Structures are given as C-alpha cells and as structure tokens.
C-alpha cells in the first residue's frame, strides 16, 4: 500500500479506506485508487481481506538448496502446480531455500510475518523446518505427504511386475534414507516380495547412494552378486546407473533390466527408453497448495483428490527372460 499511496500522492489511510470500502473518502478518490490497482494488476479483494485479517496472501515454498540440477525437474513441476493454484486463489508465491539443518532463511521469513503458510517440497525425518513451523503455529504441508500409500503401491506394482515375469534377483539402489520418499519406495519394493512369498535379496539393497561414484560402486556390487535387474529409486540415480552399465559393456535390456521408481521426460526419450513409475508432479503441487489454502482460510476441508500414478513399460525391461 505504501507504493500505491506514494504513486497517487495520497495517504496510506486513504488507500486502506479505498480498498476496504470502509471509512469516509470521496467517490472520486476511491475510484482513482481502484482504477490504479486494476491497471497495475493489484487485487482489491486481496488487499481488503488482508486489511481485515492481518494476512499477507503469500505462500512460502521451501526448496532444498542442496538439490542437484538433475532433481530440479521435480521441484519445477511441483512449483508450476503450486503457482497455478495460488494465482487462482489470489496468493503470491515466495521461494525460500533450506540447506539440510540450516533453515535460517525460513526462520527470518516466519519471524517477519511474510507468509501465511508454507509448502515443504522435500520430506525429511526430523526436519527442523517442520519443528520451526509447528512452534510458530503456522500452517504448512509437505508435498506428497497425503500420497505415501500411492508411492508404496506404485513401487510395489513395478517390482511385482518384474517378479511375475520370473526376474527374482532385483537390485534396489536408493539415496538418502533420511528422506521419507526413500523409505516409502523401500517399503514398496519389500511388499512386492512379501506378497509373493519370495525371499528378499537383502544383499542387493543399496541405500545412501548419493553421488555418481557411489552409483557406480552399487552397480559393480549388483552385477557381482548376480542381479538380473536394477530398480533405481529416482531418475537421477537411474541415469548414473545406466552410464556405469554402458561403460562396463553391460547392455540394457539384453544383459540386465533397468527401471526407475520415478519418471521424467529424459527417461522417456533416453535410448533405450527407461521403464518407470510416473506421477504428475504439477498436479501434486496444485492439490497440496489447495489443501494448504483451505487450512489457512479455515475453510471446511474439501476432499483433495489423490494424485494418480501410472506404470510405464519401455524398452529397458523388454527382455524379461526370468529364471531362478
């Protein structure tokens, strides 16, 4: 409102009265203020509601500053959905970065009262961001927290589809076990074996694979222990794994099968194309943003639709010969 008052040469009180529709002010001045806000794409309704409820109409989106470039497609897609839903409900989006235990940026934003709620894009066990938001009493939501069962089910079905084709020795290569999604994907993998009464090849489960070098070592281990296929927990790991297999002269799918528990366009256009579990992240971002807005505005919670997933079988698993 300071900017509007300065530009029009009126007081902040006059702008406040014009936007809220309350208080004594000439119709000509009110019209002038409203025409200016419309021309500059300010929202009069947003200002009026903010004035009456001490709200900012900003939603913070917490993004891990240590995310690899290969992971950015997930955050970008989620952000597109969040932004679309935010605009639809007259909210602006404020990006906030965190660095593992360092949530100082978030702390400053919360202390300054700059946001009405926060969307956390990476679920981490013992997350200091969650603790901070709960202590502040600020509404928040963790992306995908309502879809854990879908993640487990999707990974279970992908693993089970290969087991049903006789591929018993499936290596699982995953990342940081502090991330909730890592645990959910591991549960899905194990569930597929349990449902079929097949012994889980524990020696082929390799977590904490957080670099290209670690992925290469995991591939060597998987091959040496007789893996018939490799399941990667995400698209980034999947590309690291494929590169190592290629350098080792191990061909996909002729020599070993390869699939990912997370899909993106790079895997789709890869040669060979990679079998994967596909989630619509833009949709996920939109639904979670809608749920957060419901919480912020104290509306009766509408049933937020669940994000659908799809198993997409591509060239990397075409050669399912099976065997025991």
C-alpha positions in Angstrom: 0.0 0.0 0.0 3.0 2.3 0.6 3.8 2.2 -3.2 0.2 3.0 -4.2 0.0 5.9 -1.7 3.3 7.3 -2.9 2.4 7.0 -6.6 -1.1 8.6 -6.2 0.1 11.2 -3.7 -2.4 10.2 -1.0 -2.0 8.8 2.5 -1.8 5.1 3.3 -5.0 5.5 5.3 -6.8 6.8 2.2 -5.6 3.8 0.2 -6.7 1.5 3.0 -10.2 3.0 3.0 -10.5 2.8 -0.7 -9.5 -0.8 -0.8 -11.6 -1.9 2.2 -14.6 0.1 1.3 -14.8 1.4 4.8 -14.3 4.9 6.2 -15.1 8.4 4.8 -13.5 9.0 1.4 -14.7 10.7 -1.7 -16.0 8.5 -4.5 -13.6 10.1 -6.9 -10.6 9.2 -4.8 -11.9 5.7 -4.2 -12.4 5.2 -8.0 -8.9 6.6 -8.7 -7.3 4.1 -6.3 -9.2 1.2 -7.6 -8.5 2.0 -11.2 -4.8 2.3 -10.4 -4.7 -1.1 -8.6 -6.6 -2.7 -11.5 -4.2 -1.2 -14.1 -1.2 -2.4 -12.1 -2.8 -5.8 -11.5 -3.1 -5.4 -7.8 -6.1 -7.2 -6.3 -8.5 -5.0 -4.4 -10.2 -8.1 -2.9 -6.8 -9.4 -1.7 -6.0 -6.0 0.0 -9.4 -5.8 1.6 -9.2 -9.3 3.1 -5.6 -8.7 4.2 -6.6 -5.5 6.0 -9.3 -7.2 7.9 -7.4 -10.4 8.8 -3.8 -9.3 9.1 -2.9 -11.6 6.2 -0.1 -11.4 3.7 -1.6 -13.6 1.0 1.8 -15.0 0.4 2.6 -18.8 0.5 6.2 -19.8 1.1 7.6 -22.7 -0.9 10.6 -24.3 0.8 13.1 -25.8 -1.7 16.3 -27.6 -0.7 19.3 -25.5 -1.7 21.5 -28.6 -2.0 19.3 -30.3 -4.6 21.2 -31.5 -7.7 20.5 -30.0 -11.1 19.1 -33.4 -12.2 16.5 -33.2 -9.4 15.2 -29.8 -10.4 12.6 -31.1 -12.8 10.6 -32.4 -9.8 10.7 -29.1 -8.0 9.9 -27.1 -11.1 6.9 -29.2 -12.0 5.6 -29.0 -8.4 6.2 -25.3 -8.4 4.1 -24.9 -11.6 1.2 -26.5 -10.0 1.6 -24.6 -6.7 1.8 -21.3 -8.6 -1.2 -22.0 -10.8 -3.4 -22.9 -7.7 -2.0 -19.9 -5.8 -2.9 -17.4 -8.5 -6.3 -19.0 -8.8 -6.9 -18.2 -5.1 -5.2 -14.8 -5.2 -2.0 -15.9 -3.4 1.6 -15.0 -4.4 4.5 -17.5 -4.1 7.6 -16.7 -2.1 10.6 -19.1 -2.7 12.6 -20.0 0.4 15.8 -22.1 0.4 17.0 -24.5 3.1 20.3 -26.3 3.4 19.9 -29.5 5.4 19.8 -28.4 9.0 20.1 -24.7 8.1 16.6 -23.2 7.9 17.7 -19.7 8.7 16.0 -18.2 5.6 12.7 -19.8 6.7 13.2 -18.5 10.2 13.6 -14.9 9.0 10.6 -15.1 6.8 8.4 -16.5 9.6 9.7 -14.0 12.1 8.9 -11.2 9.7 5.4 -12.5 9.2 5.9 -12.6 5.4 3.8 -15.7 4.7 0.5 -17.2 5.7 1.7 -20.8 5.2 4.5 -22.9 3.9 4.8 -25.8 1.4 7.8 -28.1 2.1 8.9 -29.8 -1.1 11.2 -32.4 0.5 10.0 -34.6 3.4 12.9 -35.4 5.7 12.8 -37.3 9.0 13.3 -35.0 12.0 13.0 -31.9 9.7 13.9 -28.7 11.5 11.6 -26.8 9.2 8.6 -28.7 10.4 9.6 -28.1 14.1 10.0 -24.4 13.4 6.6 -24.1 11.7 4.9 -26.1 14.4 6.4 -23.9 17.1 5.3 -20.8 15.2 1.8 -22.2 14.7 2.0 -21.5 11.0 0.0 -23.8 8.6 2.2 -26.0 6.4 2.0 -29.0 4.2 4.7 -31.4 3.0 4.5 -32.2 -0.7 3.2 -35.7 -1.3 2.5 -36.4 2.4 -1.0 -37.5 1.5 0.2 -39.8 -1.2 2.6 -42.1 0.7 0.4 -45.1 0.1 0.3 -44.3 -3.6 4.1 -44.2 -3.7 4.4 -47.5 -1.9 1.8 -49.1 -4.1 3.4 -47.8 -7.3 6.8 -49.1 -6.3 5.3 -52.4 -5.2 3.5 -52.9 -8.5 6.6 -52.0 -10.6 8.7 -54.5 -8.6 5.9 -57.1 -8.7 5.5 -56.8 -12.5 9.1 -57.9 -12.9 8.9 -60.6 -10.3 5.9 -62.0 -12.0 7.9 -62.4 -15.2 10.4 -64.5 -13.3 13.0 -61.9 -12.6 13.8 -62.7 -9.0 17.1 -61.0 -8.3 16.3 -57.3 -8.4 18.8 -54.9 -7.1 17.5 -51.8 -5.4 19.6 -48.6 -5.5 18.4 -45.7 -3.4 19.5 -42.4 -1.9 19.4 -40.7 1.5 17.4 -42.8 4.0 16.6 -39.7 5.9 14.2 -38.7 3.1 10.7 -40.0 3.6 10.3 -40.9 0.0 13.3 -43.3 0.2 11.6 -45.2 3.0 8.3 -45.4 1.1 9.9 -46.7 -2.0 11.8 -49.3 0.0 8.5 -50.4 1.6 7.0 -50.9 -1.9 9.9 -53.0 -3.0 9.8 -55.2 0.0 6.0 -55.5 -0.2 6.2 -57.0 -3.7 8.4 -59.8 -2.4 6.3 -60.4 0.7 3.1 -60.6 -1.3 4.6 -63.4 -3.4 6.4 -65.2 -0.6 9.7 -64.7 -2.3 12.8 -64.2 -0.2 14.0 -60.6 -0.4 17.7 -60.4 -1.7 18.8 -58.2 1.1 22.4 -58.2 -0.3 21.0 -56.3 -3.3 19.5 -53.4 -1.4 21.9 -50.4 -1.5 20.8 -47.1 0.0 22.8 -43.9 0.8 23.8 -43.8 -2.9 24.1 -40.0 -3.2 26.7 -39.5 -5.9 27.7 -40.7 -9.4 30.7 -42.5 -7.9 28.5 -44.3 -5.3 26.1 -45.3 -8.0 29.0 -46.8 -10.0 30.1 -48.8 -6.9 26.5 -50.0 -6.4 26.3 -51.2 -10.0 29.5 -53.2 -9.6 28.2 -54.8 -6.4 24.8 -55.6 -8.1 26.5 -57.3 -11.1 29.0 -59.2 -8.9 26.1 -60.6 -6.8 24.1 -61.8 -9.8 21.4 -59.2 -10.2 19.1 -59.8 -13.1 17.7 -56.3 -13.0 18.2 -52.9 -11.2 15.5 -50.8 -9.8 16.6 -47.2 -9.1 14.6 -45.1 -6.7 14.8 -41.9 -8.8 15.5 -40.7 -12.3 18.9 -39.1 -11.3 20.2 -42.4 -9.9 18.8 -44.2 -12.9 20.9 -42.1 -15.3 24.1 -42.6 -13.2 23.4 -46.4 -13.2 22.9 -46.6 -16.9 26.1 -44.6 -17.6 28.1 -47.1 -15.4 26.5 -50.1 -17.1 27.3 -48.6 -20.5 30.9 -48.0 -19.6 31.1 -51.6 -18.3 29.9 -53.0 -21.5 26.7 -54.3 -19.8 23.8 -53.7 -22.2 20.2 -52.8 -21.2 18.0 -54.8 -21.6 20.0 -57.6 -23.2 22.3 -58.2 -20.2 20.4 -56.6 -17.4 17.0 -54.9 -16.9 16.7 -51.4 -15.6 13.7 -49.4 -14.2 13.1 -46.3 -12.1 10.6 -45.6 -9.3 10.4 -42.0 -10.6 9.8 -40.9 -14.2 10.6 -37.8 -16.2 10.9 -36.8 -19.9 14.6 -37.6 -20.0 13.9 -41.3 -19.2 11.2 -41.3 -21.8 13.5 -40.0 -24.6 16.5 -42.0 -23.3 18.0 -44.7 -25.5 16.9 -47.2 -24.6 13.8 -45.6 -23.1 13.5 -46.4 -19.3 10.6 -48.2 -17.7 9.3 -46.1 -14.8 6.6 -45.2 -12.3 5.0 -41.9 -13.5 3.5 -39.3 -11.1 2.1 -36.0 -12.3 4.1 -33.6 -10.1 2.3 -30.5 -11.4 -0.9 -32.0 -10.2 0.6 -32.9 -6.9 1.7 -29.3 -6.4 -1.7 -28.0 -7.2 -3.6 -30.3 -4.9 -1.2 -29.7 -2.0 -1.4 -25.9 -2.5 -5.2 -26.1 -2.4 -5.1 -28.1 0.8 -2.8 -25.5 2.4 -5.1 -22.6 1.3 -8.0 -24.4 2.9 -6.1 -24.7 6.2 -5.0 -21.0 6.1 -8.5 -19.7 5.4 -10.1 -22.0 8.0 -12.5 -23.5 5.4 -14.1 -26.8 5.9 -11.6 -29.2 4.4 -12.6 -30.3 1.0 -11.5 -33.8 -0.1 -8.4 -33.1 -2.0 -8.0 -35.6 -5.0 -5.3 -38.1 -4.8 -2.5 -37.9 -7.3 -2.7 -40.8 -9.8 0.3 -42.8 -10.9 1.0 -45.0 -13.9 3.5 -47.8 -14.6 5.0 -47.0 -18.0 6.8 -50.0 -19.5 9.5 -49.1 -22.0 12.5 -50.7 -23.8 14.7 -51.1 -20.7 12.6 -54.1 -19.5 11.6 -55.6 -22.8 13.9 -58.6 -22.4 12.3 -60.3 -19.3 13.8 -63.8 -19.6 13.4 -64.5 -15.9 14.9 -67.5 -14.2 15.5 -68.5 -10.6 
